Amino acid sequence: MDSLIKKLKEEIIDHLNLEGLTPDDINEKEPLFGEGLGLDSIDALELILLLERGYGIKLENPQEGKKIFTSVETMAEYIRQNKK
């Protein structure tokens, strides 16, 4: 497994207090919101903070978030392209 994807999964579990989940429980291709992991709008704010604090990435356009936070895989790709 890609090290960034594994790290992201661990951070998501930690930041969102997803007790009982392990990185292996999260499919990096599954949706984060709705079906899949089932996150909500509060979780989205936490993910934005994770990008800012953990990777130095500030979302200028909130509409980008929908595309970026589609899955762990799309988050990892965005971080690779924009990490400071």
C-alpha positions in Angstrom: 0.0 0.0 0.0 1.2 3.5 -0.9 2.7 5.1 2.2 0.8 8.4 1.8 -2.5 6.5 1.5 -1.7 4.5 4.6 -0.7 7.6 6.5 -3.9 9.4 5.4 -6.1 6.5 6.5 -4.4 6.6 9.9 -4.8 10.4 10.2 -8.5 10.2 9.2 -9.2 7.5 11.8 -7.3 9.6 14.4 -8.7 13.1 13.6 -12.3 11.9 13.2 -12.2 9.5 16.2 -13.3 6.6 14.1 -12.9 4.1 16.9 -12.8 0.4 16.0 -11.5 1.1 12.5 -8.1 0.2 11.2 -6.4 1.5 8.0 -7.2 -1.8 6.4 -10.9 -1.3 7.0 -10.9 1.8 4.7 -10.9 1.1 1.0 -9.0 4.1 -0.6 -11.3 4.0 -3.6 -14.6 4.1 -1.7 -16.5 7.3 -1.2 -15.7 9.1 2.1 -19.2 10.7 2.3 -22.6 9.1 2.0 -22.1 5.4 1.3 -18.6 4.1 1.9 -17.1 5.6 5.1 -20.3 7.7 5.7 -18.7 10.9 6.8 -20.7 14.2 7.2 -20.2 17.9 6.9 -18.5 18.2 10.3 -16.1 15.6 9.2 -15.4 17.6 6.1 -14.3 20.5 8.2 -11.9 18.2 10.1 -10.5 17.0 6.8 -9.9 20.6 5.7 -8.0 21.2 8.9 -6.0 18.0 8.4 -4.8 19.3 5.0 -3.9 22.7 6.4 -2.1 21.6 9.5 -0.6 18.3 8.3 0.3 19.2 4.7 0.3 23.0 4.5 -2.5 23.0 2.0 -5.1 25.7 2.3 -8.3 25.2 0.2 -9.0 28.5 -1.5 -12.2 27.4 -3.1 -14.6 25.3 -0.9 -16.1 23.8 -4.0 -12.8 22.0 -4.6 -13.4 20.1 -1.4 -16.1 17.9 -3.0 -13.7 16.7 -5.6 -10.7 16.4 -3.3 -12.6 14.5 -0.6 -14.2 12.0 -2.9 -12.0 9.2 -1.5 -8.7 8.6 0.3 -7.1 8.1 -3.1 -8.3 11.5 -4.5 -7.0 13.2 -1.2 -3.6 11.5 -1.6 -3.4 12.7 -5.3 -4.3 16.3 -4.3 -1.7 16.3 -1.5 1.0 15.0 -3.9 0.2 17.8 -6.4 -0.1 20.6 -3.8 2.0 19.8 -0.8 4.1 22.8 0.3 
